């Protein structure tokens, strides 16, 4: 018996009947020989971690644009926090942690530079719109590995594309990530807003904090424990009405005071201008993109190739490229 087979045997013995077992996976689009040491979900997790798109997450905005401070979250640290929260929920419910972790690590691979500002810009520019969850699936299916994709299992692909939006994951592990994504970003974005001076402690909604907790750790613990307590059976992860209402109230507060507040308006206009200008430039000069994106432009249309190119950029790369193309460098001769 291989190491993988022993792991699969342990999963069958210890995990809940509601868990998605690696041995029962729906499989991959292209069949592969099983790994002797890793289950299919462990293999997916490793492929995501070693992907270029995963490494670029460290240079992409969470809330602050290209932050200078060392302790503000980036899209990468957000991803790691989502994975931690999701795995805690999965472990508490005896679900498959490996599947949960793989989905969590891949869920934001398609996010644009400048966070949701960049996403909104591309959504306006593309005839079919742009949604980062769908782009994350496109990254793992097509853009990574020299155009071959990562050939992930159906369960991981489903969890990635349905971590947000109207669709819903068909596994409870995917639901863990969908829940954890919101838990993580509400709490760490609040933490960053306090650190950055955007919010003051006295401004926080007292009625929500009275239920959820006064500290970052207390709030996360309340939300996780409530989900676990209210999701012991059935095919839906849910919160109690009280905690769900408090979480929704905190989310509404964050949208009013942080995500849509006037302090972001100038930066949003600047970021939108960068994305629009680069998009127009490369639509007119597709031959200046890297070869992989030129091939996509030929096969699927110029706008699609440009959107793939721009969405993969980090904040600083997009800013630097804009400067190179449109800002005079100045004369440096002796």
C-alpha positions in Angstrom: 0.0 0.0 0.0 1.4 3.4 -1.0 1.5 6.5 1.3 -1.3 8.0 -0.7 -3.5 4.9 -0.3 -2.9 4.9 3.5 -3.9 8.6 3.7 -7.0 7.8 1.7 -7.8 4.9 4.1 -7.4 7.3 7.1 -9.7 9.8 5.4 -12.4 7.2 5.0 -12.1 6.1 8.6 -11.9 9.5 10.3 -13.8 12.1 8.2 -17.5 12.9 8.3 -19.9 11.2 6.0 -20.4 14.7 4.6 -16.7 15.2 3.7 -15.4 14.9 0.2 -12.9 12.0 0.1 -9.9 12.2 -2.2 -10.6 8.6 -3.2 -14.0 9.7 -4.4 -12.9 12.8 -6.4 -14.6 13.4 -9.7 -11.2 13.6 -11.2 -9.3 15.8 -13.7 -10.1 16.9 -17.2 -6.9 15.1 -18.3 -6.3 11.8 -16.6 -3.0 11.4 -14.7 -1.3 8.6 -12.9 -1.9 8.9 -9.1 0.9 10.2 -7.0 2.4 7.6 -4.7 2.7 10.0 -1.7 0.0 12.6 -2.1 -3.8 12.5 -2.5 -5.2 14.3 -5.5 -6.2 17.3 -3.3 -2.7 17.5 -1.8 -1.3 17.5 -5.3 -3.6 20.3 -6.3 -2.6 22.4 -3.3 1.1 22.0 -4.2 0.5 22.9 -7.8 -1.2 26.1 -6.7 1.6 27.0 -4.2 4.3 26.6 -6.9 2.4 28.6 -9.6 3.6 32.0 -10.7 0.1 33.4 -10.1 0.3 32.5 -6.5 3.7 34.2 -6.1 2.3 37.4 -7.7 -0.4 37.7 -5.0 2.3 39.2 -2.7 2.3 42.3 -4.9 -1.5 42.8 -5.3 -3.7 45.1 -3.3 -6.0 44.0 -0.6 -7.3 47.4 0.5 -4.4 49.7 0.3 -2.8 50.4 -3.1 0.9 49.3 -3.2 1.2 49.8 0.6 4.5 51.1 2.0 4.0 49.8 5.5 5.3 46.3 6.3 2.2 45.1 8.2 -0.7 45.9 5.8 -2.3 42.9 4.2 -1.7 42.0 0.6 -3.7 39.6 -1.5 -1.2 36.9 -0.5 -1.6 37.4 3.3 -5.4 37.5 2.8 -5.2 34.2 1.0 -3.2 32.6 3.8 -5.7 33.9 6.4 -8.6 32.6 4.4 -6.8 29.2 4.3 -6.3 29.2 8.1 -9.9 30.1 8.9 -11.3 27.7 6.3 -9.1 24.8 7.6 -10.2 25.5 11.2 -13.9 25.2 10.2 -13.2 22.1 8.1 -11.3 20.4 10.9 -14.0 21.2 13.5 -16.6 19.6 11.2 -14.4 16.6 10.2 -14.3 17.7 6.6 -11.4 17.3 4.2 -8.7 19.9 5.1 -6.6 19.2 2.1 -9.4 20.0 -0.3 -10.3 23.1 1.7 -6.8 24.4 1.7 -6.3 23.8 -2.0 -9.5 25.8 -2.8 -8.5 28.6 -0.4 -5.0 29.0 -1.8 -6.4 29.2 -5.3 -9.5 31.3 -4.8 -8.0 34.7 -5.6 -5.4 33.8 -8.3 -7.3 35.8 -10.8 -7.5 39.0 -8.9 -6.4 42.2 -10.7 -3.9 44.8 -9.6 -5.4 47.5 -7.4 -7.9 45.0 -5.9 -11.6 45.5 -6.7 -10.9 48.8 -8.3 -9.0 47.0 -11.1 -11.7 44.4 -11.3 -14.4 47.0 -11.8 -12.3 48.7 -14.5 -11.9 45.5 -16.5 -15.5 44.7 -16.0 -16.4 48.0 -17.7 -13.9 47.4 -20.5 -14.7 43.8 -21.5 -17.9 43.2 -23.5 -18.6 40.0 -21.5 -17.6 41.6 -18.2 -14.8 40.5 -15.8 -15.2 38.7 -12.5 -12.1 37.7 -10.5 -13.6 34.3 -9.4 -14.0 33.3 -13.0 -10.6 34.6 -13.8 -9.1 32.5 -11.0 -10.6 29.5 -12.7 -9.2 30.6 -16.0 -5.7 31.0 -14.4 -5.7 27.4 -13.2 -7.3 26.0 -16.3 -5.4 27.8 -19.0 -3.0 30.6 -18.1 -0.6 28.7 -15.8 2.0 26.2 -16.9 2.7 27.7 -20.4 -0.9 27.6 -21.4 -1.5 24.0 -20.2 -3.1 25.0 -16.9 -2.7 23.0 -13.7 -5.2 20.3 -14.5 -6.8 20.5 -11.0 -9.6 18.2 -9.7 -13.2 19.2 -10.3 -13.8 19.8 -6.6 -11.0 22.3 -6.4 -12.0 24.0 -9.6 -15.6 24.3 -8.4 -14.6 25.7 -5.0 -12.4 28.3 -6.7 -15.0 29.6 -9.1 -17.8 29.5 -6.5 -16.0 31.2 -3.6 -18.0 34.3 -4.5 -20.8 35.3 -6.9 -24.1 33.8 -7.5 -23.1 30.1 -7.8 -22.6 27.8 -4.9 -19.9 25.1 -4.2 -21.1 21.5 -4.4 -18.8 20.5 -1.5 -19.0 21.6 2.1 -15.2 22.2 1.8 -15.9 24.8 -0.9 -18.5 26.4 1.5 -15.8 26.6 4.2 -13.8 28.8 1.9 -16.7 30.9 0.8 -17.5 31.6 4.5 -13.8 32.0 5.5 -13.2 34.6 2.7 -15.8 37.0 4.2 -14.7 36.3 7.8 -11.1 37.0 6.9 -11.5 40.1 4.8 -13.9 41.8 7.2 -11.7 41.3 10.2 -8.3 42.0 8.6 -9.5 45.0 6.6 -10.9 46.4 9.8 -7.5 45.8 11.5 -5.7 47.5 8.6 -8.1 50.5 8.6 -7.4 51.1 12.3 -3.7 50.7 11.7 -3.8 53.2 8.8 -5.8 55.8 10.7 -8.8 55.4 8.4 -10.9 54.4 11.3 -10.7 55.2 15.0 -11.8 52.7 17.7 -14.6 54.9 18.9 -16.2 54.8 15.4 -16.7 51.1 15.3 -20.4 49.8 15.5 -20.8 49.0 19.1 -23.9 46.8 18.6 -22.0 44.5 16.2 -18.9 44.3 18.5 -21.0 43.5 21.5 -22.0 40.3 19.7 -18.9 39.5 17.7 -16.2 40.7 20.1 -14.0 43.7 20.7 -10.7 42.3 19.4 -9.7 40.8 16.1 -9.2 37.4 17.7 -12.5 37.5 19.5 -14.5 38.3 16.3 -12.9 35.6 14.3 -13.4 33.0 17.1 -17.1 34.0 17.5 -17.8 33.7 13.7 -16.0 30.3 13.4 -17.6 28.8 16.5 -21.0 29.9 15.5 -20.7 28.3 12.0 -19.5 25.1 13.6 -22.2 25.0 16.1 -24.9 25.7 13.5 -23.6 23.4 10.8 -23.4 20.0 12.5 -25.7 18.4 9.9 -27.2 18.9 6.5 -25.5 20.2 3.3 -25.3 23.9 4.2 -22.9 25.8 6.4 -24.7 28.6 8.3 -24.6 31.0 11.1 -27.2 31.7 13.8 -29.5 34.7 12.9 -27.9 36.8 15.7 -24.3 36.4 14.6 -25.2 36.6 10.9 -27.0 39.9 11.5 -24.0 41.3 13.4 -21.6 40.2 10.7 -23.8 41.8 8.0 -23.9 45.0 10.0 -20.1 45.0 10.3 -19.9 44.4 6.5 -22.2 47.3 5.8 -20.2 49.5 8.1 -17.0 48.6 6.3 -18.5 49.4 2.9 -19.7 52.8 4.1 -16.5 53.8 6.0 -13.7 52.0 4.2 -14.5 50.3 0.9 -16.6 53.2 -0.6 -15.6 56.2 1.5 -14.3 59.5 0.0 -10.7 58.8 1.2 -10.4 56.2 -1.6 -12.0 58.3 -4.4 -8.8 60.0 -5.7 -6.8 56.7 -5.6 -9.6 54.9 -7.3 -9.7 57.4 -10.1 -5.9 57.1 -10.6 -6.0 53.3 -10.6 -9.0 53.2 -13.0 -7.0 55.6 -15.3 -4.0 53.3 -15.3 -6.0 50.2 -16.1 -8.1 51.9 -18.8 -5.0 53.5 -20.4 -3.0 50.3 -20.4 -6.0 48.4 -21.8 -6.4 50.8 -24.7 -2.7 50.8 -25.4 -2.3 47.1 -25.6 -5.5 46.6 -27.6 -3.8 48.9 -30.2 -0.4 47.3 -29.7 -1.0 43.6 -28.9 2.4 42.7 -30.4 4.1 44.4 -27.4 2.6 41.9 -24.9 4.5 38.7 -24.0 4.1 35.9 -26.5 1.7 33.9 -24.4 -0.8 36.7 -24.4 -0.3 37.4 -28.1 -1.3 33.8 -28.8 -4.5 34.3 -26.6 -5.3 37.5 -28.5 -5.0 35.6 -31.8 -7.2 32.7 -30.6 -9.8 34.4 -28.5 -9.7 38.1 -29.5 -7.4 41.0 -28.5 -9.5 42.2 -25.6 -9.4 38.7 -23.9 -5.6 38.6 -24.3 -5.1 42.1 -22.9 -7.5 41.4 -20.0 -5.5 38.2 -19.1 -2.2 40.2 -19.3 -3.4 43.1 -17.2 -5.2 41.0 -14.6 -2.0 39.1 -13.9 0.0 42.2 -13.1 1.0 43.3 -9.6 0.2 46.8 -8.5 3.8 48.0 -8.8 4.3 46.4 -12.2 1.2 48.1 -13.6 2.3 51.4 -12.2 5.9 51.0 -13.5 4.7 49.9 -17.0 2.3 53.0 -17.1 5.3 55.2 -16.2 7.5 53.7 -18.8 4.9 54.1 -21.5 3.4 57.5 -20.7 5.6 59.4 -18.3 8.7 61.2 -19.7 11.8 59.7 -18.1 13.8 62.9 -18.3 17.1 63.6 -19.9 20.1 61.9 -18.1 22.9 62.6 -20.4 26.2 64.1 -19.2 
